[in-house]
């Protein structure tokens, strides 16, 4: 009897280095195919490369003898869904049970290759996320949008050719790039502790659902990924800059070409201003520099540097005056300011911080940002043309995760990551590190920073009690009360646990019965002696969060520990230790 099943082979991305990412990729594949998947080793992949089906040998084998992909057999795969939703796979080989090629026609023609051999139809295709990640590498390397598009055309033609050759020196660095997290405008604005795009995609796939909510929207990573996967999304955040960044990214996804013209117009105005080629009307209209510096910073920044920054900001805002407030170009200014002033809070609970000031001018960094944005818009329009992507609707709301502005049982999937606990070193003042950008954009007045900081979950300024918290949480707070160096943050930590529980109760309220949530937190927090860096206490924060979820009425399905690659080896004591985040998979019971 003829086998009616399909064979699917998935080659993992070139830059997957950690086994936990491989395990997460396997989970995602099982969810998307509805079938168990088996590991693929180097020998099988070599054979496929020799047949001309997958990438050339020089990039196909990348994990030193480990798992390089997966395979499964299914009755009738949804190839179009796999194309849009896969997160970790570089290529897919689909082998039909017969010679019928009709199932492959739903895939974009530019990104697939089809043939019939030995009585079966075969096709290899590049998933959307593969091309999206490569597109940002191209945008950063190219000199212009036109160059970026030409390189993308060459890249896709080379990789989908009937017999792919050894990759050229122009293509290999793109396919083999290790850092691929700036695509789809994720690189628009620097953001501390942002979601990894692949992780956000994976948990949208694992949680399922037709609407995704992120109540701690941050820079909007989960919203953007949901949108291009075709899943409508809602984002909420108490921080007005986070809301502005997320809204700007969504606006860029839906841009019809207007913003590319706006970028060139602003660059032209700044260039004319620098050369003194402005009209008398422009000179008369130009505003003088004004004070945007938050009060807590004024005595920390040398006066000449302060005047230079405020003059640059005034000139840039003047060049942006024809655009709506907080446009994507305004967010490019916010990014330049965020990079100009880098904070490192010392974790002592008194708001003390070190400040480093980037020597490059804000104006120079802003112009660089606009040039990068111009190339990113170009490659995005290329992606739209080649794949037909139509981002799903997204709403971004200014609100509080502890009091969500949503109706009961209005979403069926939540993917989110709350702020870290204030007791951990350097995590105590999220808002202040972004205050300069917020005052420049008019999102907050310079004298209102402390008041808004006190409302943030995770702020060291918050005050709370621990009586009704889970036993493990109370033990942490009590230990901090009795520690002379950490007692100042004990009450804030109690408030943090209570705030997380309140957010989890709200998630339960807005989830439909049976709805699921991926709630991403640090697996543990480690306390050190400030001088010797000796470990004095390890707090299993993921376990505490799971207890808070149970108190909130949610069912804990599983705790998934994922190791992350840290890029900054001086960010914290014992920075070379392995660092893990934990994803709490939660569910609202059908009978609740």
VEXKOL-496031 format. One record per residue (C-alpha): residue number from 1; residue in three letters; x, y, z. Coordinates in Angstrom, 3 decimals. Layout:
BEGIN
<r NUM ALA <X Y Z>> ...
This chain:
BEGIN
<r 1 UNK <0.000 0.000 0.000>> <r 2 UNK <1.301 3.458 -0.941>> <r 3 UNK <2.250 5.686 1.997>> <r 4 UNK <-0.049 8.725 1.976>> <r 5 UNK <1.973 10.684 4.485>> <r 6 UNK <4.190 13.684 3.879>> <r 7 UNK <7.770 13.942 5.094>> <r 8 UNK <8.913 17.288 6.502>> <r 9 UNK <12.543 18.117 7.280>> <r 10 UNK <13.402 21.317 9.126>> <r 11 UNK <16.930 22.735 9.104>> <r 12 UNK <17.688 24.862 12.173>> <r 13 UNK <19.028 28.408 11.909>> <r 14 UNK <22.758 28.875 11.608>> <r 15 UNK <23.120 30.963 14.780>> <r 16 UNK <21.430 28.667 17.304>> <r 17 UNK <24.127 27.943 19.897>> <r 18 UNK <22.267 26.848 23.033>> <r 19 UNK <20.569 23.488 23.597>> <r 20 UNK <17.577 25.172 25.236>> <r 21 UNK <16.859 26.962 21.954>> <r 22 UNK <16.971 23.611 20.163>> <r 23 UNK <14.509 22.205 22.704>> <r 24 UNK <12.231 25.227 22.256>> <r 25 UNK <12.393 24.792 18.495>> <r 26 UNK <11.327 21.151 18.913>> <r 27 UNK <8.365 22.202 21.071>> <r 28 UNK <7.295 24.722 18.466>> <r 29 UNK <7.535 22.198 15.637>> <r 30 UNK <5.412 19.694 17.537>> <r 31 UNK <2.783 22.394 18.122>> <r 32 UNK <2.748 23.561 14.487>> <r 33 UNK <2.775 20.122 12.838>> <r 34 UNK <0.663 18.292 15.397>> <r 35 UNK <3.133 15.423 15.254>> <r 36 UNK <6.222 14.230 17.143>> <r 37 UNK <9.489 15.291 15.508>> <r 38 UNK <12.820 13.431 15.412>> <r 39 UNK <16.282 15.009 15.503>> <r 40 UNK <18.239 15.266 12.245>> <r 41 UNK <22.011 14.813 12.451>> <r 42 UNK <24.833 16.007 10.228>> <r 43 UNK <24.958 12.843 8.110>> <r 44 UNK <21.371 13.235 6.926>> <r 45 UNK <21.842 16.929 6.258>> <r 46 UNK <25.022 16.229 4.273>> <r 47 UNK <23.057 13.827 2.087>> <r 48 UNK <20.371 16.423 1.435>> <r 49 UNK <22.990 19.036 0.615>> <r 50 UNK <24.603 16.705 -1.935>> <r 51 UNK <21.209 16.286 -3.602>> <r 52 UNK <20.967 20.061 -3.904>> <r 53 UNK <17.959 20.397 -1.660>> <r 54 UNK <19.267 22.458 1.232>> <r 55 UNK <21.893 25.131 1.752>> <r 56 UNK <25.450 24.417 0.621>> <r 57 UNK <27.658 22.390 2.922>> <r 58 UNK <29.696 25.397 4.054>> <r 59 UNK <26.741 26.768 6.028>> <r 60 UNK <24.459 23.772 6.470>> <r 61 UNK <26.396 22.115 9.300>> <r 62 UNK <26.832 24.439 12.216>> <r 63 UNK <26.475 22.766 15.584>> <r 64 UNK <29.534 20.556 15.928>> <r 65 UNK <27.932 17.142 15.698>> <r 66 UNK <24.729 17.982 17.540>> <r 67 UNK <21.135 18.270 16.358>> <r 68 UNK <21.008 20.354 13.191>> <r 69 UNK <17.323 19.914 12.412>> <r 70 UNK <14.194 17.803 12.819>> <r 71 UNK <11.961 15.607 10.691>> <r 72 UNK <8.428 14.277 10.951>> <r 73 UNK <5.700 12.625 8.933>> <r 74 UNK <2.194 14.055 8.744>> <r 75 UNK <-0.987 13.392 6.835>> <r 76 UNK <-1.595 16.837 5.347>> <r 77 UNK <0.698 19.687 6.416>> <r 78 UNK <-0.396 23.311 6.425>> <r 79 UNK <2.645 24.595 4.548>> <r 80 UNK <1.401 28.174 4.462>> <r 81 UNK <1.028 28.214 8.249>> <r 82 UNK <4.526 26.798 8.640>> <r 83 UNK <5.865 29.496 6.324>> <r 84 UNK <4.446 32.312 8.449>> <r 85 UNK <4.932 30.874 11.907>> <r 86 UNK <8.269 29.039 12.105>> <r 87 UNK <10.783 30.804 14.344>> <r 88 UNK <13.993 28.748 14.509>> <r 89 UNK <14.175 27.080 11.099>> <r 90 UNK <16.288 28.247 8.187>> <r 91 UNK <14.807 25.978 5.539>> <r 92 UNK <12.045 23.409 5.186>> <r 93 UNK <12.061 20.421 2.852>> <r 94 UNK <8.558 19.062 2.166>> <r 95 UNK <8.120 15.761 0.319>> <r 96 UNK <4.619 14.946 -0.894>> <r 97 UNK <3.312 11.343 -1.113>> <r 98 UNK <2.684 11.725 -4.862>> <r 99 UNK <3.537 13.992 -7.795>> <r 100 UNK <0.895 16.608 -7.001>> <r 101 UNK <2.573 20.028 -6.512>> <r 102 UNK <-0.592 22.018 -5.853>> <r 103 UNK <0.016 22.254 -2.082>> <r 104 UNK <3.232 24.173 -2.737>> <r 105 UNK <1.529 26.946 -4.661>> <r 106 UNK <0.472 28.709 -1.440>> <r 107 UNK <4.151 29.457 -0.751>> <r 108 UNK <5.724 32.640 -2.195>> <r 109 UNK <7.249 31.775 -5.570>> <r 110 UNK <10.471 33.694 -4.879>> <r 111 UNK <11.153 31.682 -1.725>> <r 112 UNK <10.467 28.109 -2.883>> <r 113 UNK <11.913 25.527 -5.274>> <r 114 UNK <9.829 22.608 -6.581>> <r 115 UNK <10.659 19.435 -8.499>> <r 116 UNK <9.231 15.975 -9.067>> <r 117 UNK <11.489 12.955 -8.576>> <r 118 UNK <10.910 9.250 -7.992>> <r 119 UNK <7.164 9.647 -8.186>> <r 120 UNK <6.972 12.303 -5.462>> <r 121 UNK <6.777 16.117 -5.466>> <r 122 UNK <9.549 17.823 -3.477>> <r 123 UNK <9.842 21.440 -2.408>> <r 124 UNK <12.282 23.433 -0.314>> <r 125 UNK <11.304 26.840 1.019>> <r 126 UNK <12.645 29.625 3.196>> <r 127 UNK <10.236 30.555 6.046>> <r 128 UNK <9.218 34.175 6.464>> <r 129 UNK <11.215 34.659 9.654>> <r 130 UNK <14.411 33.479 7.971>> <r 131 UNK <14.168 36.167 5.317>> <r 132 UNK <13.018 38.774 7.844>> <r 133 UNK <16.077 38.187 10.043>> <r 134 UNK <18.438 38.236 7.072>> <r 135 UNK <16.846 41.469 5.830>> <r 136 UNK <18.042 43.417 8.865>> <r 137 UNK <21.595 42.122 8.486>> <r 138 UNK <21.424 43.380 4.900>> <r 139 UNK <19.962 46.741 5.974>> <r 140 UNK <22.839 47.291 8.410>> <r 141 UNK <25.503 46.366 5.850>> <r 142 UNK <24.133 48.148 2.785>> <r 143 UNK <24.869 51.771 1.900>> <r 144 UNK <21.360 52.502 0.637>> <r 145 UNK <17.896 50.979 0.280>> <r 146 UNK <18.621 50.237 -3.363>> <r 147 UNK <21.804 48.344 -2.474>> <r 148 UNK <19.955 46.427 0.271>> <r 149 UNK <17.192 45.325 -2.103>> <r 150 UNK <19.682 44.276 -4.767>> <r 151 UNK <21.544 42.158 -2.213>> <r 152 UNK <18.309 40.542 -0.998>> <r 153 UNK <17.383 39.681 -4.584>> <r 154 UNK <20.788 38.094 -5.122>> <r 155 UNK <20.614 36.255 -1.788>> <r 156 UNK <17.227 34.640 -2.368>> <r 157 UNK <18.040 33.740 -5.971>> <r 158 UNK <21.305 32.103 -4.862>> <r 159 UNK <19.716 30.086 -2.075>> <r 160 UNK <16.696 28.864 -4.038>> <r 161 UNK <18.674 28.013 -7.162>> <r 162 UNK <18.246 24.387 -8.358>> <r 163 UNK <21.823 23.575 -7.354>> <r 164 UNK <23.030 26.132 -4.808>> <r 165 UNK <26.736 26.812 -5.096>> <r 166 UNK <29.207 27.533 -2.345>> <r 167 UNK <28.178 30.866 -0.894>> <r 168 UNK <30.077 33.962 -1.976>> <r 169 UNK <31.885 36.241 0.438>> <r 170 UNK <28.999 38.724 0.084>> <r 171 UNK <26.342 36.196 1.105>> <r 172 UNK <28.047 34.059 3.744>> <r 173 UNK <28.235 36.817 6.447>> <r 174 UNK <24.495 37.398 6.078>> <r 175 UNK <23.451 33.758 6.321>> <r 176 UNK <25.922 33.115 9.152>> <r 177 UNK <25.299 36.326 11.156>> <r 178 UNK <25.094 35.704 14.896>> <r 179 UNK <23.068 38.802 15.828>> <r 180 UNK <19.654 38.849 14.137>> <r 181 UNK <17.258 40.640 16.460>> <r 182 UNK <16.793 44.039 14.778>> <r 183 UNK <14.508 42.981 11.911>> <r 184 UNK <10.901 44.169 11.507>> <r 185 UNK <11.928 47.453 13.177>> <r 186 UNK <12.902 45.744 16.443>> <r 187 UNK <16.134 47.730 16.117>> <r 188 UNK <14.344 51.080 16.047>> <r 189 UNK <15.049 51.814 19.720>> <r 190 UNK <17.461 50.422 22.277>> <r 191 UNK <15.549 48.829 25.153>> <r 192 UNK <16.880 47.141 28.261>> <r 193 UNK <15.877 43.493 28.783>> <r 194 UNK <13.678 43.329 25.678>> <r 195 UNK <12.008 40.145 24.487>> <r 196 UNK <13.958 37.996 22.028>> <r 197 UNK <11.791 37.940 18.882>> <r 198 UNK <12.126 34.179 18.370>> <r 199 UNK <11.065 33.512 21.951>> <r 200 UNK <8.001 35.730 21.557>> <r 201 UNK <7.054 33.932 18.320>> <r 202 UNK <7.570 30.507 19.859>> <r 203 UNK <5.239 31.170 22.755>> <r 204 UNK <2.562 32.717 20.571>> <r 205 UNK <2.689 29.387 18.707>> <r 206 UNK <2.680 27.296 21.889>> <r 207 UNK <-0.138 29.192 23.590>> <r 208 UNK <-2.314 29.290 20.490>> <r 209 UNK <-5.300 31.588 20.330>> <r 210 UNK <-6.719 34.145 17.957>> <r 211 UNK <-5.801 37.304 19.920>> <r 212 UNK <-2.551 37.951 21.787>> <r 213 UNK <-2.258 40.286 24.776>> <r 214 UNK <1.000 41.673 26.159>> <r 215 UNK <0.179 43.653 29.336>> <r 216 UNK <3.866 44.648 29.791>> <r 217 UNK <4.368 45.682 26.191>> <r 218 UNK <7.867 47.169 26.582>> <r 219 UNK <9.222 47.922 23.115>> <r 220 UNK <6.447 45.969 21.379>> <r 221 UNK <8.354 42.836 20.320>> <r 222 UNK <5.486 40.401 20.947>> <r 223 UNK <3.030 42.695 19.143>> <r 224 UNK <5.186 42.974 16.024>> <r 225 UNK <5.790 39.233 15.852>> <r 226 UNK <2.105 38.462 16.390>> <r 227 UNK <1.149 40.917 13.655>> <r 228 UNK <3.381 39.383 10.962>> <r 229 UNK <2.246 35.898 12.008>> <r 230 UNK <-1.304 36.994 11.261>> <r 231 UNK <-2.507 37.083 14.876>> <r 232 UNK <-4.246 40.279 16.101>> <r 233 UNK <-2.645 41.698 19.235>> <r 234 UNK <-3.175 44.160 22.077>> <r 235 UNK <-0.401 45.794 24.081>> <r 236 UNK <-0.655 47.698 27.364>> <r 237 UNK <2.028 49.580 29.288>> <r 238 UNK <2.137 52.165 32.067>> <r 239 UNK <5.294 53.713 30.596>> <r 240 UNK <4.380 56.317 27.936>> <r 241 UNK <7.693 55.856 26.102>> <r 242 UNK <7.074 52.109 25.775>> <r 243 UNK <3.655 52.845 24.317>> <r 244 UNK <5.184 55.344 21.872>> <r 245 UNK <7.899 52.908 20.739>> <r 246 UNK <5.406 50.068 20.222>> <r 247 UNK <2.989 52.343 18.339>> <r 248 UNK <5.816 53.570 16.097>> <r 249 UNK <6.803 50.013 15.166>> <r 250 UNK <3.224 49.124 14.292>> <r 251 UNK <2.950 52.301 12.211>> <r 252 UNK <6.089 51.276 10.314>> <r 253 UNK <4.615 47.834 9.583>> <r 254 UNK <1.577 49.471 7.997>> <r 255 UNK <3.435 52.274 6.205>> <r 256 UNK <2.478 52.863 2.576>> <r 257 UNK <5.695 54.641 1.615>> <r 258 UNK <4.916 57.982 3.265>> <r 259 UNK <7.485 57.577 6.015>> <r 260 UNK <10.345 56.952 3.588>> <r 261 UNK <9.613 60.345 2.041>> <r 262 UNK <9.424 61.916 5.510>> <r 263 UNK <12.858 60.512 6.401>> <r 264 UNK <14.427 62.013 3.296>> <r 265 UNK <12.719 65.340 3.959>> <r 266 UNK <14.042 65.569 7.504>> <r 267 UNK <17.552 64.562 6.406>> <r 268 UNK <17.454 67.264 3.738>> <r 269 UNK <16.331 69.918 6.244>> <r 270 UNK <19.065 68.975 8.711>> <r 271 UNK <21.678 68.994 5.947>> <r 272 UNK <20.541 72.416 4.728>> <r 273 UNK <20.611 73.721 8.292>> <r 274 UNK <24.146 72.427 8.826>> <r 275 UNK <25.278 74.168 5.624>> <r 276 UNK <23.426 77.389 6.438>> <r 277 UNK <21.180 76.952 3.400>> <r 278 UNK <17.865 77.898 5.025>> <r 279 UNK <15.391 80.592 4.195>> <r 280 UNK <14.886 83.711 6.302>> <r 281 UNK <11.483 82.314 7.261>> <r 282 UNK <13.128 79.133 8.545>> <r 283 UNK <15.662 81.153 10.543>> <r 284 UNK <12.950 83.302 12.106>> <r 285 UNK <10.849 80.257 12.931>> <r 286 UNK <13.658 78.160 14.440>> <r 287 UNK <13.323 77.797 18.227>> <r 288 UNK <16.118 78.409 20.664>> <r 289 UNK <17.462 75.557 22.743>> <r 290 UNK <15.352 74.876 25.814>> <r 291 UNK <15.740 72.838 28.947>> <r 292 UNK <14.694 69.206 28.561>> <r 293 UNK <17.098 67.725 31.065>> <r 294 UNK <15.455 65.942 34.017>> <r 295 UNK <16.277 67.661 37.288>> <r 296 UNK <18.103 64.680 38.769>> <r 297 UNK <20.573 64.819 35.853>> <r 298 UNK <21.359 68.492 35.518>> <r 299 UNK <24.184 68.481 38.078>> <r 300 UNK <25.677 65.276 36.586>> <r 301 UNK <26.150 66.534 33.020>> <r 302 UNK <28.854 69.169 32.305>> <r 303 UNK <27.325 72.469 31.226>> <r 304 UNK <28.955 72.591 27.741>> <r 305 UNK <27.710 69.068 26.999>> <r 306 UNK <24.256 69.987 28.279>> <r 307 UNK <24.041 73.011 25.983>> <r 308 UNK <25.218 70.958 23.008>> <r 309 UNK <22.629 68.228 23.603>> <r 310 UNK <19.756 70.640 24.123>> <r 311 UNK <20.736 72.620 21.012>> <r 312 UNK <20.820 69.420 18.927>> <r 313 UNK <17.440 68.316 20.247>> <r 314 UNK <15.879 71.704 19.516>> <r 315 UNK <17.157 71.625 15.924>> <r 316 UNK <15.977 68.054 15.379>> <r 317 UNK <12.524 68.746 16.808>> <r 318 UNK <12.300 71.774 14.534>> <r 319 UNK <13.081 69.542 11.542>> <r 320 UNK <10.356 67.133 12.734>> <r 321 UNK <7.729 69.807 13.344>> <r 322 UNK <5.561 68.780 10.347>> <r 323 UNK <5.157 65.225 11.650>> <r 324 UNK <2.674 63.990 14.267>> <r 325 UNK <3.984 63.759 17.835>> <r 326 UNK <5.901 60.566 18.647>> <r 327 UNK <6.205 59.541 15.016>> <r 328 UNK <8.765 56.826 14.208>> <r 329 UNK <11.234 59.636 13.447>> <r 330 UNK <10.709 61.055 16.934>> <r 331 UNK <11.445 57.581 18.305>> <r 332 UNK <14.721 57.655 16.349>> <r 333 UNK <15.585 60.805 18.332>> <r 334 UNK <14.633 59.071 21.567>> <r 335 UNK <16.976 56.222 20.668>> <r 336 UNK <19.848 58.648 20.051>> <r 337 UNK <19.304 60.245 23.464>> <r 338 UNK <19.065 56.841 25.133>> <r 339 UNK <22.416 55.898 23.612>> <r 340 UNK <23.985 59.241 24.451>> <r 341 UNK <23.414 58.813 28.195>> <r 342 UNK <24.002 55.355 29.624>> <r 343 UNK <23.004 54.661 33.217>> <r 344 UNK <24.065 51.886 35.523>> <r 345 UNK <22.136 51.858 38.761>> <r 346 UNK <24.196 50.454 41.592>> <r 347 UNK <21.490 48.328 43.188>> <r 348 UNK <21.843 49.813 46.667>> <r 349 UNK <18.273 51.070 46.904>> <r 350 UNK <19.160 54.765 47.150>> <r 351 UNK <18.916 55.608 43.460>> <r 352 UNK <22.673 55.971 43.038>> <r 353 UNK <23.965 55.431 39.517>> <r 354 UNK <27.018 55.805 37.348>> <r 355 UNK <26.651 57.770 34.126>> <r 356 UNK <28.664 57.476 30.941>> <r 357 UNK <28.204 59.977 28.124>> <r 358 UNK <28.754 58.908 24.517>> <r 359 UNK <31.175 61.357 22.828>> <r 360 UNK <29.232 61.384 19.525>> <r 361 UNK <26.707 64.182 19.147>> <r 362 UNK <23.002 63.451 19.368>> <r 363 UNK <22.523 64.990 15.946>> <r 364 UNK <25.060 62.606 14.371>> <r 365 UNK <23.469 59.557 16.000>> <r 366 UNK <20.012 60.727 14.933>> <r 367 UNK <21.109 61.082 11.300>> <r 368 UNK <22.624 57.583 11.452>> <r 369 UNK <19.320 56.303 12.847>> <r 370 UNK <17.343 57.885 10.003>> <r 371 UNK <19.652 56.390 7.386>> <r 372 UNK <19.218 52.972 8.997>> <r 373 UNK <15.441 53.520 9.171>> <r 374 UNK <15.415 54.411 5.479>> <r 375 UNK <17.150 51.134 4.593>> <r 376 UNK <14.863 49.201 6.967>> <r 377 UNK <11.793 50.665 5.265>> <r 378 UNK <13.231 49.646 1.905>> <r 379 UNK <13.809 46.022 2.907>> <r 380 UNK <10.393 45.882 4.590>> <r 381 UNK <8.682 46.967 1.368>> <r 382 UNK <10.714 44.268 -0.419>> <r 383 UNK <9.516 41.698 2.132>> <r 384 UNK <5.914 42.782 1.608>> <r 385 UNK <6.259 42.492 -2.161>> <r 386 UNK <7.950 39.064 -2.078>> <r 387 UNK <5.844 37.401 0.629>> <r 388 UNK <2.507 39.226 0.520>> <r 389 UNK <2.652 39.762 4.289>> <r 390 UNK <-0.329 41.667 5.662>> <r 391 UNK <0.175 42.506 9.344>> <r 392 UNK <-2.785 41.696 11.565>> <r 393 UNK <-4.466 44.574 13.481>> <r 394 UNK <-2.701 45.750 16.642>> <r 395 UNK <-3.839 48.077 19.435>> <r 396 UNK <-1.424 49.710 21.879>> <r 397 UNK <-2.963 51.172 25.045>> <r 398 UNK <-1.540 53.346 27.799>> <r 399 UNK <-2.661 51.528 30.936>> <r 400 UNK <-1.695 49.518 33.999>> <r 401 UNK <-1.181 45.738 33.998>> <r 402 UNK <-2.725 45.721 37.488>> <r 403 UNK <-5.941 47.295 36.113>> <r 404 UNK <-6.175 46.305 32.468>> <r 405 UNK <-8.479 48.457 30.295>> <r 406 UNK <-10.057 45.334 28.777>> <r 407 UNK <-13.321 43.469 29.181>> <r 408 UNK <-13.659 40.157 30.991>> <r 409 UNK <-12.795 37.089 28.885>> <r 410 UNK <-11.759 39.168 25.868>> <r 411 UNK <-8.444 37.477 24.888>> <r 412 UNK <-7.366 33.862 24.555>> <r 413 UNK <-3.571 34.159 24.629>> <r 414 UNK <-1.143 36.200 26.740>> <r 415 UNK <2.598 36.438 26.049>> <r 416 UNK <4.446 38.836 28.317>> <r 417 UNK <7.452 39.533 30.524>> <r 418 UNK <7.097 41.784 33.605>> <r 419 UNK <9.925 43.927 35.012>> <r 420 UNK <12.585 42.286 37.148>> <r 421 UNK <12.375 42.448 40.927>> <r 422 UNK <13.864 45.662 42.392>> <r 423 UNK <16.037 43.735 44.835>> <r 424 UNK <18.383 42.563 42.074>> <r 425 UNK <21.381 44.735 41.293>> <r 426 UNK <20.790 47.490 38.750>> <r 427 UNK <17.094 46.717 38.150>> <r 428 UNK <15.587 49.298 40.451>> <r 429 UNK <15.047 52.397 38.283>> <r 430 UNK <13.727 51.480 34.859>> <r 431 UNK <12.086 54.825 34.226>> <r 432 UNK <14.966 57.116 35.160>> <r 433 UNK <17.241 55.543 32.581>> <r 434 UNK <14.713 56.606 29.903>> <r 435 UNK <13.749 59.961 31.422>> <r 436 UNK <15.866 62.145 29.126>> <r 437 UNK <14.226 60.728 26.004>> <r 438 UNK <10.765 61.079 27.549>> <r 439 UNK <11.223 64.738 28.440>> <r 440 UNK <12.578 65.493 24.949>> <r 441 UNK <9.468 63.997 23.337>> <r 442 UNK <7.160 65.839 25.729>> <r 443 UNK <5.865 62.626 27.279>> <r 444 UNK <6.700 63.824 30.781>> <r 445 UNK <7.843 67.066 32.387>> <r 446 UNK <11.378 67.168 33.820>> <r 447 UNK <10.067 67.496 37.394>> <r 448 UNK <7.610 64.574 37.120>> <r 449 UNK <10.081 61.719 36.776>> <r 450 UNK <10.077 60.599 40.417>> <r 451 UNK <6.273 60.623 40.640>> <r 452 UNK <5.903 58.377 37.600>> <r 453 UNK <8.764 56.144 38.748>> <r 454 UNK <6.918 55.446 42.002>> <r 455 UNK <3.980 53.964 40.042>> <r 456 UNK <6.097 51.445 38.115>> <r 457 UNK <6.042 47.757 38.964>> <r 458 UNK <9.549 46.932 40.116>> <r 459 UNK <10.406 50.439 41.266>> <r 460 UNK <12.462 50.682 44.446>> <r 461 UNK <10.237 53.585 45.503>> <r 462 UNK <7.167 51.414 45.978>> <r 463 UNK <6.020 50.334 49.434>> <r 464 UNK <4.160 47.130 50.283>> <r 465 UNK <3.428 44.540 52.958>> <r 466 UNK <4.148 40.817 52.821>> <r 467 UNK <1.519 39.288 55.140>> <r 468 UNK <-0.608 37.570 52.482>> <r 469 UNK <2.214 36.642 50.108>> <r 470 UNK <3.321 33.022 49.603>> <r 471 UNK <5.703 31.696 52.241>> <r 472 UNK <8.750 31.785 49.956>> <r 473 UNK <8.086 35.422 49.055>> <r 474 UNK <7.651 36.371 52.707>> <r 475 UNK <10.939 34.659 53.552>> <r 476 UNK <12.784 36.784 50.964>> <r 477 UNK <11.254 40.000 52.261>> <r 478 UNK <12.012 39.079 55.873>> <r 479 UNK <15.621 38.254 55.022>> <r 480 UNK <15.994 41.604 53.309>> <r 481 UNK <14.501 43.420 56.315>> <r 482 UNK <17.170 41.820 58.491>> <r 483 UNK <20.070 42.467 56.129>> <r 484 UNK <21.617 45.896 56.854>> <r 485 UNK <22.647 46.438 53.224>> <r 486 UNK <19.300 45.427 51.688>> <r 487 UNK <16.700 46.444 54.229>> <r 488 UNK <16.017 49.632 52.260>> <r 489 UNK <14.546 47.505 49.421>> <r 490 UNK <12.545 45.031 51.489>> <r 491 UNK <9.265 46.920 51.312>> <r 492 UNK <9.689 47.564 47.590>> <r 493 UNK <10.242 43.850 47.031>> <r 494 UNK <7.065 43.014 48.946>> <r 495 UNK <5.231 45.495 46.734>> <r 496 UNK <6.753 43.889 43.641>> <r 497 UNK <5.431 40.441 44.541>> <r 498 UNK <1.994 41.883 45.289>> <r 499 UNK <2.018 43.793 41.979>> <r 500 UNK <2.899 40.661 40.022>> <r 501 UNK <0.005 38.834 41.676>> <r 502 UNK <-2.331 41.701 40.776>> <r 503 UNK <-1.195 41.500 37.142>> <r 504 UNK <-1.762 37.739 37.130>> <r 505 UNK <-5.278 38.218 38.528>> <r 506 UNK <-5.992 40.645 35.700>> <r 507 UNK <-4.648 38.163 33.165>> <r 508 UNK <-7.008 35.557 34.581>> <r 509 UNK <-9.920 38.023 34.374>> <r 510 UNK <-9.393 38.905 30.703>> <r 511 UNK <-8.549 35.369 29.518>> <r 512 UNK <-11.306 33.222 28.096>> <r 513 UNK <-11.839 29.865 29.834>> <r 514 UNK <-9.087 27.558 28.624>> <r 515 UNK <-6.950 30.523 27.535>> <r 516 UNK <-3.207 30.260 28.055>> <r 517 UNK <-0.444 32.592 29.171>> <r 518 UNK <3.359 32.535 28.745>> <r 519 UNK <4.722 34.650 31.617>> <r 520 UNK <8.494 35.150 31.296>> <r 521 UNK <10.585 35.901 34.390>> <r 522 UNK <14.168 35.434 35.549>> <r 523 UNK <14.640 31.895 36.815>> <r 524 UNK <16.420 33.126 39.938>> <r 525 UNK <18.017 36.204 41.465>> <r 526 UNK <21.384 35.955 43.156>> <r 527 UNK <22.492 38.234 45.989>> <r 528 UNK <26.182 38.929 46.496>> <r 529 UNK <28.423 40.612 48.997>> <r 530 UNK <29.147 43.945 47.394>> <r 531 UNK <32.912 43.798 47.925>> <r 532 UNK <33.851 40.121 47.530>> <r 533 UNK <31.058 39.119 45.085>> <r 534 UNK <30.459 36.074 47.264>> <r 535 UNK <26.973 34.581 46.863>> <r 536 UNK <24.929 35.105 50.031>> <r 537 UNK <21.429 34.073 48.890>> <r 538 UNK <19.738 32.617 45.815>> <r 539 UNK <16.082 33.488 45.314>> <r 540 UNK <14.124 31.069 43.119>> <r 541 UNK <12.017 33.830 41.628>> <r 542 UNK <10.324 31.636 39.017>> <r 543 UNK <9.029 29.324 41.738>> <r 544 UNK <7.724 32.316 43.708>> <r 545 UNK <5.997 33.659 40.602>> <r 546 UNK <4.355 30.270 40.082>> <r 547 UNK <3.007 30.443 43.644>> <r 548 UNK <1.675 33.947 42.941>> <r 549 UNK <-0.046 32.629 39.800>> <r 550 UNK <-1.789 29.946 41.839>> <r 551 UNK <-2.923 32.595 44.344>> <r 552 UNK <-4.273 34.554 41.368>> <r 553 UNK <-6.412 31.576 40.327>> <r 554 UNK <-4.374 30.342 37.358>> <r 555 UNK <-3.277 26.784 36.734>> <r 556 UNK <0.481 26.240 36.320>> <r 557 UNK <1.001 23.825 33.436>> <r 558 UNK <4.781 23.884 33.257>> <r 559 UNK <7.929 25.883 33.987>> <r 560 UNK <10.226 26.002 30.953>> <r 561 UNK <13.810 27.069 31.720>> <r 562 UNK <15.698 28.677 28.835>> <r 563 UNK <19.362 29.671 28.952>> <r 564 UNK <20.155 33.028 27.365>> <r 565 UNK <23.361 34.224 25.793>> <r 566 UNK <24.488 37.344 27.643>> <r 567 UNK <26.124 39.916 25.420>> <r 568 UNK <27.372 42.155 28.255>> <r 569 UNK <29.869 40.274 30.412>> <r 570 UNK <30.316 43.184 32.857>> <r 571 UNK <26.631 43.818 33.498>> <r 572 UNK <26.539 42.226 36.941>> <r 573 UNK <28.626 40.312 39.472>> <r 574 UNK <29.631 36.774 38.417>> <r 575 UNK <28.570 37.768 34.906>> <r 576 UNK <30.117 34.670 33.328>> <r 577 UNK <27.654 32.394 35.152>> <r 578 UNK <24.917 30.837 33.014>> <r 579 UNK <21.762 32.969 32.999>> <r 580 UNK <18.283 31.517 32.616>> <r 581 UNK <14.821 32.860 32.112>> <r 582 UNK <11.785 30.782 32.951>> <r 583 UNK <8.554 30.753 31.022>> <r 584 UNK <5.575 29.940 33.193>> <r 585 UNK <2.949 28.272 31.023>> <r 586 UNK <-0.340 29.133 32.705>> <r 587 UNK <-3.964 28.354 31.949>> <r 588 UNK <-7.347 29.607 33.013>> <r 589 UNK <-9.467 26.557 33.779>> <r 590 UNK <-12.617 25.916 31.763>> <r 591 UNK <-14.656 25.626 34.948>> <r 592 UNK <-13.433 28.870 36.530>> 
